[in-house]
Every structure is written in C-alpha cells, then in structure tokens.
Amino acid sequence: MADPTEVISLLVVTEYVVLSAVVLLLVPLEAAAPILPLCLVFLVTLHLYRS
C-alpha cells in the first residue's frame, strides 16, 4: 500500500492536470500557454507512475 504522502502528491498532481485541462478548454490558448509545460510534465509523471 502507498504511504499517505505519496497518495496526497498523486491527488495534487491529478487535480492540477484536470484543472489545467478545463482551463485549456475554457480560455484561449494564448492565455493558457503558461500552464502547458507543467501540465505536460505532470501528465508524463502520472503515466510513469501508472506503468
């Protein structure tokens, strides 16, 4: 079983990725561009964690 800090970190990363996706859908790309690099890093991290 995962320790509590790992679970909390996973929830924070998942929340950021979901909220970033919502922001990308709602605002123009020029306004949402600053969140893209961190979102991509977190997506790769989640993918590596799941595999």
QUISULRA-V566751 format. One record per pair of residues at least 24 apart in sequence whose C-alpha atoms are under 10 Angstrom apart, sorted by the first residue. I is the first residue (numbers start at 1). J is the second residue. D is the distance in Angstrom with one decimal. If there is no record, write none. Layout:
BEGIN
I & J & D
I & J & D
END
This chain:
BEGIN
10 & 42 & 9.7
10 & 45 & 9.5
10 & 46 & 7.9
10 & 49 & 9.1
13 & 39 & 8.8
13 & 41 & 9.9
13 & 42 & 6.3
13 & 43 & 8.4
13 & 45 & 8.7
13 & 46 & 7.8
14 & 39 & 9.8
14 & 42 & 8.0
14 & 43 & 8.5
14 & 46 & 7.8
16 & 42 & 8.2
16 & 43 & 9.7
17 & 41 & 9.6
17 & 42 & 6.8
17 & 43 & 7.0
17 & 46 & 9.5
END
